[in-house]
Amino acid sequence: MPEAYLFSFASGEPAQALAQALSGAGARANWLDEVHWLGLPLPAAPGGKPLFAWPDAPLLPLFCLQAALRMLQSGAADLIALGQSATGEAAALLLGSPAAVGRWNLPPLARLEPLRAGAGSPEGFRAALQAALPHPPALAACSGFPSAGLGVENTPGEDIAGVCALAHRLAEGRAPDGLLAGFAGQGGLAIWIERV
């Protein structure tokens, strides 16, 4: 099964968050395939790498994260930075493929898996999530739907800062796995995270 990994995460002003996400994993800017950033201000693209700017919208951080994970799983990219600016603060993730682990000896913090859990209502989305999960998660960051019934300690947040907060709790050893999920309008997105 193709895999995608989280190597590091950081927060601060946009350029600082991006630089710290790279240095936190021991990665170099020229190893990046591309940078995806939500909101303003944007950081400068390191080393002239492609920078894709996205507006803020409900579920867009989870959509961009799912898209990045699918690129890594398919082999279309090996190392991607994903970040978001919000209210003067920014958060950034460094994501990669198994090839990045082997080529640059980057140790992953977590394995991430985009989940298929389409449903037209929050209750249906929750039921689809329960069916898609390998087992109930220890931690979750959920928004836009009732999380009751998932049997987890829930923290709000579907933005990149929320992803960083959940990843931090997993890295500290507070839980072996977690779930990121959000529902807006007529659909939802979810990502399963397992500590490596």
N, C-alpha and C positions, 0 to 999 in steps of 0.2 A: 504494500500500500504506500503511495507517495506521502511524504511528510513535509511539514513546514514547522519552523522553530522560531521562538523568541530568544534572542541573544542578550538584549539589554533594553532598558527603558530609562528615561531621564525627564526632568522637568526644569523649568527656568524660562528665561526669555528665548524666543525661537532659535536663534543661532546657537546659543549655549545648550539648549536641550538637544539639538541635533548633534552638536559636537560631543556632548557627554554620552549620548546613546552610542556613538561610534567608539569613543575611547573606553567606555564601560565594557565593551566586548573585546577590546584590543583590535578593532578593525580600522582600516584606512579608508579615507573618503574615496580614493580611486577604485576601491573594490565595489562600490555601490553600482547597481544597474540603474536605479532611479529613485527619486524622492517624491512622495505624495504628501501634500499638506492641505489641511482644512482650515479655513478662516484666515484672518489677517491679524498681524503682519506676517509676511512670508520670510523665511530665512533665505540667505543666498544659497544657491545650489552649489554644493562642494565640488570643486574640480570640473565645473562645467557639465555635470551630470544633468539629465533631464529632470525638471521639476514640474510636477503636475499640481496645479492649484485647484482646490475644490471649495465651494461655498459651504457654510454650515447649514444643515437641514436635519430634520428628524431622521434618525437611523443611518445617516450618511457615514458617520465614523465606522459603524459596524459593516456597512456595505463596502467601504473602501478596504477595511481589514479583511473581509471575506475575499474580495477581488485579489488583494495582494497575496493571500494564502493560496488561492487557486493558481496564480501565476507561478509561485514557488513550487507547488506540488506538481505542476505540469512540466517544469523544467524551463519555462520561458524566462525566468530570472533566477539569480542565485542569492542576491542580497538587496533588500529594499528597506528604505527608511520611511516610516509613516508618522506624521505628526499633526498637531492641531494647536492653533492659537485661540485662546479664549480669555477675555478680560485681562489683558496684559501678561498673562502667564501662558506657557506652552508646555506640551508634553510630547515626547517622541519615543517611538519603538524602533528597534532594529530587528528585522525579520529575515530569515534565510532558509535555504534549502539544505538537504543533506550534502550536496556538493560544496556548499560554503563551509560546512563542518570539516570535510576532508581536505579541501584546497587550502584553507587558511587556518586550520586547526582552531576554529572558534567553538568554544563549549556552549551548548544551548542551555538555557534556563528552563524552558518549557516547550512542549509539543502542542501545536494549535491545530484544531480540525474544524473547518466550517461545517455546520450541521444543516440539513434540509428539514425544515419544520414549518412549511407553509400552511397557513390556516386563515380564515376570514374573520375570526373573532379572538379576543384575548384568551378566552377559555379554551377554544379550539387550539390556539397556538400552544398554550401550556400543556394540553393533552398530547399534542404532536411532539413537543419537546420530551415529555416523559417517555414516549415510545422510542425516540431517537437516541436517548442517552444510554451509554454502556452501563451505567449505574448512577444512582443519585449523587450529585456533586456535593463536596464538602462546603464550598463557598459559591456565591453567585453574585453577579452585578446585573440587575434586571431593571428595566424601565418600561412603562406603558402597559403593563398587564399585571394582574394579581399574581404574586409569586407564591402565595399560599398553596400548599400541596406539593411543592418541589422538595420540601423537607431540608432546607438549607438555611444557613446564616446568610441573609441578603444584605447587600450594600447597593445603594442607588448608583446609577451611572452607566451610560453607554458610550460616553465620549472617550477620547484617547487617555485623558487623565484618569478616568474610571478604570480603563484597562490597566494603566500603570499601577493604580492602587491595588487592584486585584492581583496583579503579577507580583507586587511587592509582598503581599501577604502569603502568596504561595512560595516565593523565594525564601521567606523567613522560616518556612517549615510549618506554618500554621495549618496547612491542608495539603493533601496530595494532588487535588484537582479542583477545577472550578468551571463555572459556566458564565458566559457573557450572553445576554439576551435582551432584545428590545422589540416592542410591538408598536406600530403607528398606523393609523388608518385601517387598511385592510390586509396588512401583512406584517411579518416579523422576520428577524434574523437572529441566529445564534451561533456561538463559537465555543467549542469544548477546549479546555486547557488542562494539560497534565504536566506536573512538575517532572523534569528529567533527572 
